[in-house]
Amino acid sequence: MQSAFVIPAFIRDTSGIKVVHIDPAREEGLTKVNDFLIEKVKVAAWSPDGNVLAFVDPSQGVCVLDISDVEGARKANELVVIEGSSKTTQHLYWSPLGSSLVTVGVHQKGSSEPNLQLWRRNGKDGCEGGGGTGEYLCAASFVHPKLETKNEVVKWTADEQLCCRLTPDGSLHVFDGADLSGAPMLQFQFPRAAQNFEFAPLRPRPPVLARLAIFVPDVRDDLQRAAAPAEVSVWEVHSTAASSMAMQKVERVTAKVESGQTAELKWCTTGTAVLAHCTTEVDDSGKSYYGGNKLLLLSADGRFQKDLTIQDSTASSGVTVQAVDWSPTRDEFILIRGFQPAQVTLWSWDPEVQNLTLAKVLAEKAHRNFVNFNHFGSLVCIAGFGNLAGEMDFYGRADDEKCDFVRVSSCVANCTVSAEWAPDGRHLLSAVLFPRMRVENGLSVWRALTGQKVLHADSEELYEVAWRPEQRDSLRFLDVSLQEVDHASRAMAARDGTQGGGAQKKQAYKPPKARGGSDGSSMVAAMMRGEVAAPDDDRRRRPWQGRSKDD
């Protein structure tokens, strides 16, 4: 009998792409639902509500599958091929509400054929025309040379009222969220080309329609040295009249960053502060092989800013940033910084008093470079993936009033390439993917509160696996309670013999004869004091040194 908490997911491997049901409550909890024998599927993506799965068939183009009734009885699934889509599409992603699908292809030098296309489904608040047949029609298309595959240059506000596009010349064009084919309603021009931007998760309150952070990279000379600093700015889009769509842009703050060629911009859940993680290909100080980085926290009104990569008393392991991530429900984030073993810290942002405080040091020294909260913000996974050993620690919220997390479990997921929380917020899916790892490919599901592996499935070559998202208003899964976290933390403390679930300190290695006995002394020290006779044979003699004639 199928469990009530079964969670769908898609798996992309050598056999093609398939939709499966994963039931963490069963030992054999992976059941295949749909299997499409389409070879060499290079990319796939769920819509935000989980009703549609889009993927690329290299022989036909972009395909979409509506599985909104996947839990119940329904007619046989029929793939819909989007007419006019490119067979060489390298990346695709959905708008926040799933009304638009963006496809990115390879641009051929000298070609005028668009490589960036936006598709909307008519009959469901999509493109006009088509008689409401449910077909996906091209709403807009652009030529974008030198567009990196994973670089998303078209983004919407959370309610999709506004859409912004980063043009090839580095300017920003703001459109109506449902119509990108016309002239832009507002433009952002900069002396230097912008590299990235991000909308804040902000509800529009007139006159403020939207708030966005924009990153402009530094200027490099012939020797690739920073000649002019990078810039992180916060802008707002204001309405100028209550009865019209006339808009104006208002600059709130611009902060200089010493160096930065690319940046990842992350807003807090209230949209009152943004983290700008700026990186460079080469570390000018020569301390890091992986390049340099800066981490700046900037308030939306410009009254507060802090460089978290400045050496101070809170950075015991250095200031290079390994990973950082905001909680999806509160104004707090976890930062991993310093050379390995790095320091893991929990920070709290107070927008009322404009203050950032270090709430807790979760780990003073640990080999970690990955942070990911569940969508409730109640559990967080802190792990060391990539070239690290795959150690994972799960922390749970210990108090509803203050910012505090405690460790509830630990485990090891060797060779993990990707990790993603399940929609239930209690299980984590880790995967060993090809081609990053060419052996031992497969997926594993872990129960966060105990650190137990509840499911494992091997694969010859596994390319991608992703949970199906839940509906926004779904109440199928409940959040982890504080009592569950407290119980798991106490069980963790009982297992490793520490208080409060803290990590047990590892001792330095000592050779056997230098290890202390029952009285705390060592044999070498006893020989030095003359309490123990030294060995008769001279073990310091090298193999190539002959023995004396007297021996």
Salt bridges, closest charged atoms under 4 A:
ASP13 OD2 - LYS18 NZ 3.55
ASP35 OD2 - LYS32 NZ 3.31
ASP66 OD2 - ARG121 NH1 3.65
GLU152 OE2 - HIS91 NE2 3.83
GLU198 OE1 - LYS155 NZ 2.88
ASP218 OD2 - ARG220 NH2 2.88
ASP221 OD2 - ARG225 NE 3.07
GLU231 OE2 - LYS256 NZ 2.57
GLU236 OE2 - ARG211 NH2 2.87
GLU236 OE1 - HIS238 NE2 2.82
GLU236 OE2 - ARG252 NE 3.87
GLU258 OE1 - LYS294 NZ 3.68
GLU264 OE2 - LYS266 NZ 3.73
ASP301 OD2 - ARG303 NE 2.85
ASP325 OD1 - LYS266 NZ 3.98
GLU332 OE2 - ARG397 NH2 2.13
GLU391 OE1 - ARG368 NH1 3.00
ASP393 OD2 - ARG368 NH2 2.83
ASP393 OD1 - ARG407 NH1 3.82
ASP400 OD1 - ARG330 NH2 2.70
ASP404 OD1 - LYS360 NZ 3.10
ASP424 OD2 - HIS427 ND1 2.75
ASP458 OD1 - HIS456 NE2 2.62
GLU464 OE1 - ARG12 NE 3.01
GLU470 OE2 - ARG476 NH2 2.93
GLU484 OE2 - ARG426 NH1 2.81
ASP486 OD2 - ARG490 NE 3.01
ASP496 OD2 - ARG407 NH2 3.09
GLU531 OE2 - ARG529 NE 2.93
ASP537 OD2 - ARG539 NE 3.43
ASP538 OD1 - ARG540 NE 3.24
ASP551 OD2 - ARG541 NH2 3.64
